């Protein structure tokens, strides 16, 4: 097992192989929806052609207007492929104290519409949806609602509107299932002044919402959920080969057309891909979210003179956004640089290590990385490992789980015949809020080993990663922010050429670092190592291996210290207990 120092080329997605696509992105975006949203396209196709009554579909999708409009446009296109000139509805006439309904619709009828219409109800009030009976100066009029204008068509409604207005949903469900509209009095305490015939009403219903809302709806309406066609909008696309890159570029081009954005230069695409990877957190995954893509494009247009887009304009937009949103991160860095928060980036210290964390403040749009000083002390005791964060009720359950896992690996490696004669105390220094997650378990394990072996740790290196019970290092989140946060501190204090970060090898695909870090790595002023096992990280931090057949190693140092402590303990025991201990071992 060995560590690997990453070259600067591995620190961000490589796009050189796709340059020929960037120069020839087609202006024709027809068919891109079917390629990038194949499952949803298939579901909408089935929904538009089903003969089941009633016809209902559930779509997992963000409840933003841009998403719902996307569904409407796609269904409208499907309806256009099978045009129908059929008119639905009819004519209501009010004469004196009588109301009549004629079901044969024509364009002149007041409750008539052409079949195949598709409309969106993002947020809608009951009167807008169902229409109403109006009485003014003893004159009665019938006002059609959205569902009357969609007779024979499709209603797309936000699940948020359904869940927050249960009475409206109950009436909509009754109309949808019975395929009949019954007029109700606007005043619940009074009946209608005249009897109004019910109206036959038939429409398709598509309910769109996020996964949590869909789960709530499924619990509320289990039978309807079972009968509905289900599909979902895929927020990301996995890049397997050139075909996916071409499809993604075509999708972005369609978003640009929707926003009225002109030509996109070839050099714009690599910059957009880098920012996209930072958003998705994976070099092989690119976003399809139209809202996010539209924001990047429109921000870049601000710096464009001709409504076209180039790399320099996107860079300017991203730098301006980072500066606007960077106040809080800069203040936190100042606290470290002014030694109000103590972070050592120069010396070697026993039982102390620089972990990496990601800070997310409520109400703040940008997460940022910050180093965290983790310390461990050991003393003669009964083998108890004290997690100070947990004791102080500042540590979450996942953090506690990570602590127990890394302790299990260490105890297993030591192969003790009796209880460990040391107790240890672990803490995040100068941490005044809750700590959770297991991404610091590798750093905590290294600090514990350092304290047990009395071997100092190089403070110029920061560590992130979680460990399992076999010592394997597992991937964690927020890599880019963590690395850049530690780099900023090192850069402000002056790069020594020996500073760097240790991270899990499986996290390499998640890197999309900024130009400052990449330039420092290229010039050998900053380093990034990847490890796959705990044993790989220890030589980098302590200049000493965990276990070797010959010579000094950390494992043997700890075992010798334990043996020495046990011998001292035996000398202080009364002679009958020493004799009993000897008898048990023989």
ABEGO torsion letter per residue (X at the ends): XBBBBBBAAAABBBAAAAAAAAAABBABABGAAAAABAAAAAAAAAAAABABOBBBBBBBBBBBAAAAAAAAAAAAAAAAABBBABBBEEBBBBBEABBBBBABBBAABAABBBBGBBBBBABBBAAAAAEBBBBBGGBBBBBBBAAAAABGBBBBBBAAAAAABAAAAAAAAAAAAAGBBBBBBABAABBBABBBBBBBBBBBBBBBBBAAAAAAAAAABAAAAAABBBBBBBABBBBABAAAAAAAAAAAAAAAAAAGBBBBBAAAAAAAAAAAAAAAGBAABBBABAAAAAAAAAAAAAABAAGBBBAAAAAAAAAAAAAAAAAAAAAAAAAAAAGABBBBAABBBBGBBBBBBBBBBBGBABBBBBBBBBBBBBBBBAGBBBBAAAAAGABBAAAAAAAAAAAAAAAAAAGBABBBABBBBBBBBGBABBBBEAAAAAAAAAAAAAAAAGBBBBAABBBBEBBBAAGBBBBBBGAAAAAAAAAAAAAAAEBAGABEBBBBAAAAAABBBBAAAAAAAAAGABBBBBBABAAAAAAAAAGBBABBABEBBAAAAAAAAAAAAAAAAAAABBAAAAAAAAAAAX
